[in-house]
Structure formats: structure tokens, C-alpha cells
Amino acid sequence: MAYRIPSTATSSAGRMKAWIIYYYGDNKQFNLSDSVQMPILNSPKDVLIEVSASSVNPIDIRRREGYGAKLIGTYQSAKNVLQMGGNELEKLDFPIILGRDFCGKIIRKGPKVTKFNVGDKVYGALNVTRHGSFAQYCAAGEDEICLKPANISDGEAAAYPLVSLTSWYAIRKFSGYNEENAFGRRALILGAGGGVGHVATQLLNNLGMETTALCSERSFDYIRQLGVADTVDYKQKDWLSELSRKPKYDLIFDTVGPRSYSFELMSPLLNKGGTFVTIVSPIFRNVDQYGLIPGFARTTYTAVKQTYYGLSNGVNYRWAVYRADGNVLNEVKNLIEQNKLKINLDQQKFSFQQIPEAISRIENGSANGKVVIEYLNK
């Protein structure tokens, strides 16, 4: 059963403003419409959120280009059949609303929502099977969101969710490190100056791990301010030799991908029993290029091959993915409120009307930090 929005919560007869795309491609595909259907609460545990801020992630650009379309579409269709008896009202057909991160106010909740009240300010990252946050309103499950940290603005809060969830899941869920086993262990972050990387360095520091940051020299000062003194410039020719001269690592966290840092290249830097975890999986790319079954087959082959290579050399190989998780966001909220987790924000701010420009700033490499969009006067 779908829980439709009552008239008191609509902008105009159940319609809202949103940035939509009708085709995959470049930024020219974006259209600002004021007649997009407002989200439908498909579960009694869903909430409707009036978005006050969002931020841009590289995945938004890749999704605009069509990345993951086949797999996400297949998953959403199967989910609708199972949960909604074949009703495909929320299938991600065109037009599509992009955007994952958000902060906003709950304006309606389903009848089984117990954790939140109307008027609560929350933040989160939408699952890829939901329409996105580049809109006046979005819908999320109560288990997917968390109360906004009290000591930061809506815009700053909207910059945290996806990069924090990704880092948390890679370190804790897929690599198995926590307060009981991480202290004194050694970790290497590949791409430490990026959105996920600079959050991950702080999470590792909070666990008491000795961390090395591989990043550009221009990121050194900021990374050191976050508590990581050991930095290596990936642009220098002997970066791998420099890393090889250091004590080996228990964890290598790859935020960049195999084109630059393959498992085979980096695994000699690991201690026996160490883990190489990457957030760059080939599954979406393989399914997009080869189709569902051949794509899964290629991905499975890669996973088995890498796992076998790792086991043969006494180390572990992991692909890490995140999911929208309110419990993790609550842990992140606590760290933010204790000033133990900070986010690097780009100096230029954008309005709701400037979302394509915000995406271009990431795409052309001009941004120096997370790009935030504030939805004032939509």
C-alpha cells in the first residue's frame, strides 16, 4: 500500500519543484520543473522530508551519465513486485531526480513511524533506489535517517551522510575494526584528501590507529590538522618505494580504484592477515556494459580471483558498499557533536536554482571540499 501525501503537505496539488533528467548524459540534461509529483510514502515506516540542504557527490555525476542504471532498475522492479504487488509507482523511470545527501524537516510520517515526530530536523543519504534529494521534498525510511547534529548548520549536515556511511561501513562492517581491536594497528588511506578519504582518516584516528595518508601535497596541511602526521604525495615518482620503506599495514583503504592502486600492487604493503578494502566495485560497470547475467558473472569471477590471490598471500580482499543506516548516522552525529569529526567544505555555496552549476564545480575539478546546496527561497 502507498501512503499518499495529504493536501496540507503539498506545494501545489501534490506537485513540487525538482531538478530532473529525461535522458542520461551531461549537465545539459538537467531541467528545473515545478510540476514533479511529490514522493509517495510506500511504507508505513516512511517519512516525508522538506529538504533544506543537500550536497554533491561524484556518484551524482556518474548516475547522471547512466552508471548503474541496469542493476538499479532491475533491483527496483523486483522490490516493487515483492513489496507492492507489482505496483511500480516508484520505479526509477525517467524523469529521474538525482542527489543522495540531504538535511531537512519531517512534514509527514507513516502510521508506524515511532522514532521521529513531525517537525524533527533530520539528515541522511538516500538509497539509490529512491528518487533523489535535488528536489523540494524527498522520502526516506525511519531506519535510514537520524536527527541532525545540533552544533552545525543544515548545509554542513547535508555534507556528511554519504561519505560518512561509506567510510564507516568500509572500516567497521567490511574490515572488522572497532574500539576493541583497532588501537595501535596501522592503516593506509589511498586518496586521503577526498571526501571519503578525509572522513576515513578521522574515523581511524578516533579508533587509535596509526594512519598514513596518500594524497596530493596540497592536502597535507589539512590532513595534518585532522591528526594524521604521516603523509605521502602520490604525485611523486617514488611514492610506492616510500610506502614500502615504512612498517607494513593492517588495513589499506582504497577510495580511488584499481586503475591507480590495484590489489596486486598494494598487497605487499600489508601485514599477514591484513585487509585491503576498496569502495570501487566493478558490478555496476559490468552490468551496464554486458547485461545482468554476464555482468554478474564477470564480477563474481573478479571477486573470486582477487580473494584467491589474497588468500594465497595471506591477506584479505574486500569490496565495501554503504546503505542508508540511521544507527550509523547517530554514531556519526555523536562524533560531530563531540568535535571528533569534521567535514571539509568548498568555499563556494550554491542555491537550489544553481544545482547544475554545483555539479559542474565538482566535475571540472574546481571544488576544494564538499559542495553544499542550500535550499533557501526555493
GUTI-454291 format. One record per residue (C-alpha): y, x, z; residue in three letters; residue number from 1. Coordinates in steps of 0.05 Angstrom, whole numbers, plus 32768, in hexadecimal, padded with zeros to 4 digits. Example, Ala and Ser with C-alpha at 12.3 -4.5 7.8 and 13.67 -1.06 7.14 Angstrom:
REM GUTI-454291
y	x	z	r	k
7FA6	80F6	809C	ALA	1 .
7FEB	8111	808F	SER	2 .
REM end
This chain:
REM GUTI-454291
y	x	z	r	k
8000	8000	8000	MET	1 .
8046	8019	7FEF	ALA	2 .
807E	800D	8020	TYR	3 .
80BD	7FFE	7FF8	ARG	4 .
8103	800E	800E	ILE	5 .
8129	7FD3	802C	PRO	6 .
816C	7FC2	800E	SER	7 .
8192	7FDD	804B	THR	8 .
8179	8023	803A	ALA	9 .
8188	8024	7FF0	THR	10 .
81C4	8042	7FCD	SER	11 .
81C7	800D	7F97	SER	12 .
818F	7FDA	7F8E	ALA	13 .
8159	800F	7F9D	GLY	14 .
8178	8044	7F71	ARG	15 .
8193	8089	7F83	MET	16 .
81B3	80C7	7F65	LYS	17 .
8184	80FF	7F52	ALA	18 .
817E	813B	7F25	TRP	19 .
8144	812D	7EF6	ILE	20 .
8121	814E	7EBC	ILE	21 .
80FF	812A	7E83	TYR	22 .
80DF	8168	7E64	TYR	23 .
80CB	81AD	7E7C	TYR	24 .
80F9	81E5	7E67	GLY	25 .
813A	8207	7E7B	ASP	26 .
8175	81EF	7EA4	ASN	27 .
818D	81C4	7E6B	LYS	28 .
8156	8193	7E7C	GLN	29 .
817A	817D	7EBC	PHE	30 .
819B	8139	7EBB	ASN	31 .
81C2	8119	7EF4	LEU	32 .
81B0	80CF	7EF8	SER	33 .
81CA	809A	7F28	ASP	34 .
8192	8069	7F17	SER	35 .
8153	808C	7F2F	VAL	36 .
8122	8061	7F57	GLN	37 .
8125	8072	7FA0	MET	38 .
80E6	808E	7FC0	PRO	39 .
80AE	805F	7FD4	ILE	40 .
808C	806A	8017	LEU	41 .
8044	806D	8002	ASN	42 .
8029	8076	8048	SER	43 .
803A	8052	8089	PRO	44 .
8046	8097	80A6	LYS	45 .
807B	80A9	8072	ASP	46 .
80C6	80AC	807F	VAL	47 .
8101	80A5	8051	LEU	48 .
8135	80DC	8057	ILE	49 .
817D	80DE	8040	GLU	50 .
8184	8126	8029	VAL	51 .
81C0	814D	8043	SER	52 .
81AD	8192	8029	ALA	53 .
8178	81B7	8000	SER	54 .
816D	81FD	7FE6	SER	55 .
8151	821E	7FA8	VAL	56 .
810F	8243	7FA4	ASN	57 .
80F1	8269	7F69	PRO	58 .
80BB	8233	7F66	ILE	59 .
80F0	8201	7F53	ASP	60 .
8100	8229	7F15	ILE	61 .
80B7	8232	7F03	ARG	62 .
80A9	81E8	7F0D	ARG	63 .
80E3	81D8	7EDF	ARG	64 .
80C0	8202	7EAB	GLU	65 .
807F	81DC	7EB4	GLY	66 .
805A	820A	7EE4	TYR	67 .
8020	81E6	7F06	GLY	68 .
802B	81A5	7EDF	ALA	69 .
7FE2	819A	7ECC	LYS	70 .
7FC4	81A8	7F10	LEU	71 .
7FF9	8182	7F37	ILE	72 .
7FF3	8147	7F08	GLY	73 .
7FA7	8145	7F0F	THR	74 .
7FAA	814A	7F5A	TYR	75 .
7FDE	8114	7F60	GLN	76 .
7FB7	80E4	7F33	SER	77 .
7F78	80EF	7F5C	ALA	78 .
7F9F	80E5	7F9D	LYS	79 .
7FBD	80A4	7F84	ASN	80 .
7F79	8089	7F70	VAL	81 .
7F5C	8099	7FB4	LEU	82 .
7F97	8083	7FDF	GLN	83 .
7FB7	804D	7FB6	MET	84 .
7F7E	802D	7F90	GLY	85 .
7F96	8047	7F4E	GLY	86 .
7FDF	8037	7F59	ASN	87 .
8006	8071	7F3A	GLU	88 .
804D	8060	7F4F	LEU	89 .
8058	80A6	7F6A	GLU	90 .
8035	80CD	7F33	LYS	91 .
8061	8106	7F1E	LEU	92 .
806E	80EF	7ED7	ASP	93 .
80B1	80FB	7EB7	PHE	94 .
80E7	80F7	7ECC	PRO	95 .
80D9	8129	7F03	ILE	96 .
8105	813A	7F3F	ILE	97 .
80FF	8183	7F54	LEU	98 .
8110	81A4	7F96	GLY	99 .
80E4	81B3	7FD3	ARG	100 .
8110	81C6	800E	ASP	101 .
813C	8192	8030	PHE	102 .
8161	817E	806F	CYS	103 .
8177	8136	807B	GLY	104 .
8177	80F8	80A6	LYS	105 .
813F	80C6	80AC	ILE	106 .
8158	8081	8096	ILE	107 .
8116	805C	8096	ARG	108 .
80D0	8068	80B0	LYS	109 .
808C	804A	80A3	GLY	110 .
806C	801D	80D7	PRO	111 .
803C	8053	80F1	LYS	112 .
8070	808B	80F9	VAL	113 .
8071	809F	8143	THR	114 .
8091	80E5	8143	LYS	115 .
80D6	80D4	8129	PHE	116 .
810B	809E	812C	ASN	117 .
813E	8085	80FA	VAL	118 .
817B	80B2	80FF	GLY	119 .
8154	80F1	8110	ASP	120 .
816A	812F	80E9	LYS	121 .
812E	8153	80CC	VAL	122 .
811D	818C	809E	TYR	123 .
80E0	819E	8073	GLY	124 .
80C2	81B3	8031	ALA	125 .
80A4	817C	8006	LEU	126 .
805E	8183	7FEB	ASN	127 .
805D	818F	7FA0	VAL	128 .
803C	814B	7F94	THR	129 .
807B	8128	7FAD	ARG	130 .
80BB	811D	7F86	HIS	131 .
80ED	8151	7F9C	GLY	132 .
812B	8159	7FC6	SER	133 .
8160	8161	7F8F	PHE	134 .
8171	8118	7F9C	ALA	135 .
8196	80EC	7FCD	GLN	136 .
8154	80D8	7FEF	TYR	137 .
810E	80F3	7FF6	CYS	138 .
80CF	80DC	8019	ALA	139 .
80A1	8105	8045	ALA	140 .
8068	80FB	8076	GLY	141 .
8078	80FF	80C0	GLU	142 .
8046	8139	80C6	ASP	143 .
806B	815F	8090	GLU	144 .
80AF	8163	80B1	ILE	145 .
80D1	817A	80F1	CYS	146 .
8111	816E	8117	LEU	147 .
8148	819C	80FC	LYS	148 .
8158	81D9	8127	PRO	149 .
8193	81C8	8153	ALA	150 .
81B9	820A	814C	ASN	151 .
81C2	820C	8100	ILE	152 .
81E3	81E2	80CA	SER	153 .
81BF	81B3	809B	ASP	154 .
81C8	81E3	8062	GLY	155 .
81AB	821E	8088	GLU	156 .
8171	81F2	80A0	ALA	157 .
8161	81E0	8058	ALA	158 .
8158	8229	8046	ALA	159 .
811F	8235	8077	TYR	160 .
80E3	8207	806A	PRO	161 .
80BF	8220	802C	LEU	162 .
80C7	826B	8038	VAL	163 .
80B5	8262	8082	SER	164 .
8078	8238	8074	LEU	165 .
8060	8268	803E	THR	166 .
8069	82A4	806C	SER	167 .
8049	8282	80A9	TRP	168 .
800C	826B	8082	TYR	169 .
8001	82AF	8062	ALA	170 .
8006	82D5	80A4	ILE	171 .
7FE6	82A5	80D5	ARG	172 .
7FB9	8275	80AE	LYS	173 .
7F9E	82A2	8077	PHE	174 .
7FA3	82E7	8097	SER	175 .
7F92	82D0	80DD	GLY	176 .
7FC8	82F4	8105	TYR	177 .
7FE6	82D5	8143	ASN	178 .
8002	82E8	8187	GLU	179 .
7FBD	82FC	81A0	GLU	180 .
7FA9	832E	816B	ASN	181 .
7FE7	8346	8146	ALA	182 .
800C	8373	8177	PHE	183 .
800C	83BC	8161	GLY	184 .
7FEB	83AD	811E	ARG	185 .
800C	83C8	80DF	ARG	186 .
8026	839D	80A6	ALA	187 .
8044	83AB	8062	LEU	188 .
8070	8376	8040	ILE	189 .
8075	837B	7FF4	LEU	190 .
80B7	835C	7FDF	GLY	191 .
80D5	835D	8025	ALA	192 .
811B	834E	800C	GLY	193 .
8109	830C	7FEC	GLY	194 .
810A	82C6	800A	GLY	195 .
80C3	82C7	8023	VAL	196 .
80C3	8311	8031	GLY	197 .
80FE	8314	8061	HIS	198 .
80E4	82D9	8088	VAL	199 .
809E	82F8	808B	ALA	200 .
80BA	833A	80A7	THR	201 .
80D8	8313	80E1	GLN	202 .
8099	82EC	80EF	LEU	203 .
8072	832D	80F0	LEU	204 .
80A5	834D	811F	ASN	205 .
80A0	8311	814D	ASN	206 .
8055	831D	8151	LEU	207 .
8061	8366	8163	GLY	208 .
8047	8384	8123	MET	209 .
8060	83C7	8109	GLU	210 .
807C	83B5	80C5	THR	211 .
808E	83DC	8086	THR	212 .
80BB	83B8	8054	ALA	213 .
80B5	83C8	8009	LEU	214 .
80F5	83B0	7FE9	CYS	215 .
8133	83C7	7FC3	SER	216 .
8162	83F9	7FE4	GLU	217 .
819A	83C5	7FE4	ARG	218 .
816F	839B	8014	SER	219 .
8165	83D4	8046	PHE	220 .
819F	83C5	8074	ASP	221 .
818F	837B	8079	TYR	222 .
8145	8387	8085	ILE	223 .
8155	83BA	80BB	ARG	224 .
8183	8387	80DC	GLN	225 .
8146	835A	80E0	LEU	226 .
8121	838F	8108	GLY	227 .
80FA	83B5	80D2	VAL	228 .
810D	83FF	80D3	ALA	229 .
80D7	8417	80A3	ASP	230 .
80EF	8407	805C	THR	231 .
80D8	8422	8019	VAL	232 .
80FD	8419	7FD6	ASP	233 .
80CE	83FC	7FA2	TYR	234 .
80FC	8417	7F6A	LYS	235 .
80EE	8460	7F7B	GLN	236 .
80B7	8480	7F52	LYS	237 .
808E	8498	7F8D	ASP	238 .
808F	8458	7FB6	TRP	239 .
8043	8454	7FB7	LEU	240 .
803C	849D	7FCB	SER	241 .
806D	8491	8004	GLU	242 .
8046	8455	801C	LEU	243 .
8005	847D	8016	SER	244 .
801F	84B2	8046	ARG	245 .
802A	847F	807D	LYS	246 .
7FF4	8466	80AC	PRO	247 .
7FCA	8430	808B	LYS	248 .
7FD7	83E6	8093	TYR	249 .
7FB1	83AC	80B1	ASP	250 .
7FD6	8379	8086	LEU	251 .
7FF7	837D	8042	ILE	252 .
8020	833F	8032	PHE	253 .
802F	8339	7FE7	ASP	254 .
8069	830B	7FD4	THR	255 .
8071	8327	7F8E	VAL	256 .
802F	8323	7F68	GLY	257 .
7FFA	834D	7F45	PRO	258 .
8025	8363	7F0B	ARG	259 .
8049	8391	7F3B	SER	260 .
8019	8399	7F75	TYR	261 .
7FD1	838C	7F64	SER	262 .
7F9C	8388	7F9A	PHE	263 .
7F79	83C5	7F7B	GLU	264 .
7FB9	83ED	7F7E	LEU	265 .
7FCB	83DB	7FC6	MET	266 .
7F87	83D6	7FE8	SER	267 .
7F80	8421	7FF6	PRO	268 .
7FBB	8418	8026	LEU	269 .
7F93	83E9	8052	LEU	270 .
7F6A	83FB	8090	ASN	271 .
7F21	83E7	808F	LYS	272 .
7F1F	839D	809E	GLY	273 .
7F68	8394	8088	GLY	274 .
7F81	835A	805F	THR	275 .
7FA8	8355	801E	PHE	276 .
7FC8	8310	801A	VAL	277 .
7FF0	82F8	7FDE	THR	278 .
8018	82B9	7FD2	ILE	279 .
8011	82C2	7F87	VAL	280 .
7FD4	829C	7F6F	SER	281 .
7FBF	8295	7F26	PRO	282 .
7FA4	824E	7F2D	ILE	283 .
7FE1	8228	7F13	PHE	284 .
7FEB	8259	7EDA	ARG	285 .
7FA1	8257	7EC7	ASN	286 .
7F9D	820B	7EC7	VAL	287 .
7FDE	8205	7EA0	ASP	288 .
7FC6	8235	7E6B	GLN	289 .
7F7C	8226	7E66	TYR	290 .
7F73	81DF	7E82	GLY	291 .
7F55	81C5	7EC2	LEU	292 .
7F0C	81DC	7EC0	ILE	293 .
7F16	821E	7E9A	PRO	294 .
7F53	822D	7EC5	GLY	295 .
7F2B	8221	7F05	PHE	296 .
7EF3	824C	7EEA	ALA	297 .
7F21	8286	7EDB	ARG	298 .
7F42	8280	7F20	THR	299 .
7EFE	827E	7F42	THR	300 .
7EE8	82BC	7F1C	TYR	301 .
7F26	82E1	7F31	THR	302 .
7F1D	82CD	7F7A	ALA	303 .
7ED5	82E2	7F7B	VAL	304 .
7EE4	8324	7F58	LYS	305 .
7F1D	8336	7F87	GLN	306 .
7EF6	8321	7FC5	THR	307 .
7EBA	834A	7FAF	TYR	308 .
7EE7	8386	7FA1	TYR	309 .
7F05	837F	7FE6	GLY	310 .
7EC2	8379	800A	LEU	311 .
7EA8	83B5	7FE4	SER	312 .
7EE2	83DD	8000	ASN	313 .
7EE1	83C0	8046	GLY	314 .
7F20	8395	803F	VAL	315 .
7F32	834C	8036	ASN	316 .
7F55	8327	7FFE	TYR	317 .
7F79	82E4	8008	ARG	318 .
7FA3	82B4	7FDF	TRP	319 .
7FD3	828E	800C	ALA	320 .
7FF3	824B	7FFF	VAL	321 .
801E	821F	802B	TYR	322 .
801E	81D5	8039	ARG	323 .
8054	81AA	8058	ALA	324 .
8045	81B1	80A2	ASP	325 .
8071	8194	80D9	GLY	326 .
804D	81BA	8110	ASN	327 .
805D	81FD	80EE	VAL	328 .
80A4	81E7	80E2	LEU	329 .
80AA	81D9	812C	ASN	330 .
8094	8220	813B	GLU	331 .
80C8	8239	810A	VAL	332 .
80FC	820C	812A	LYS	333 .
80EE	822C	816E	ASN	334 .
80F6	8271	8151	LEU	335 .
8138	825E	8130	ILE	336 .
8153	8240	8171	GLU	337 .
813F	827F	8196	GLN	338 .
8163	82A9	8161	ASN	339 .
8122	82CB	814F	LYS	340 .
8122	82B4	8106	LEU	341 .
815D	82B8	80D6	LYS	342 .
8166	82A8	808D	ILE	343 .
818E	82CF	805A	ASN	344 .
81BD	829E	8037	LEU	345 .
81E2	82AB	7FF6	ASP	346 .
822D	82AA	8000	GLN	347 .
8239	8277	7FC9	GLN	348 .
822D	822E	7FDC	LYS	349 .
8221	81F5	7FAC	PHE	350 .
822A	81AA	7FAD	SER	351 .
81F9	8174	7F97	PHE	352 .
821D	8170	7F55	GLN	353 .
8213	81BB	7F4A	GLN	354 .
81C7	81BE	7F51	ILE	355 .
81BC	81DA	7F0B	PRO	356 .
81EF	8211	7F1A	GLU	357 .
81CC	8220	7F5B	ALA	358 .
818A	8229	7F36	ILE	359 .
81AC	8255	7F02	SER	360 .
81C6	8283	7F39	ARG	361 .
817E	8290	7F4F	ILE	362 .
8165	8295	7F07	GLU	363 .
8198	82C8	7EF0	ASN	364 .
818F	82F5	7F2C	GLY	365 .
81D5	82EB	7F49	SER	366 .
81BF	82CF	7F8C	ALA	367 .
81BA	82FB	7FC9	ASN	368 .
8193	82CD	7FF7	GLY	369 .
817D	8285	7FF9	LYS	370 .
81AA	8258	7FD0	VAL	371 .
81BD	8219	7FF7	VAL	372 .
81D4	81D6	7FDB	ILE	373 .
81FD	81A8	8008	GLU	374 .
81FC	815E	7FF6	TYR	375 .
8242	814B	800D	LEU	376 .
8263	8112	7FE7	ASN	377 .
8227	8104	7FBA	LYS	378 .
REM end
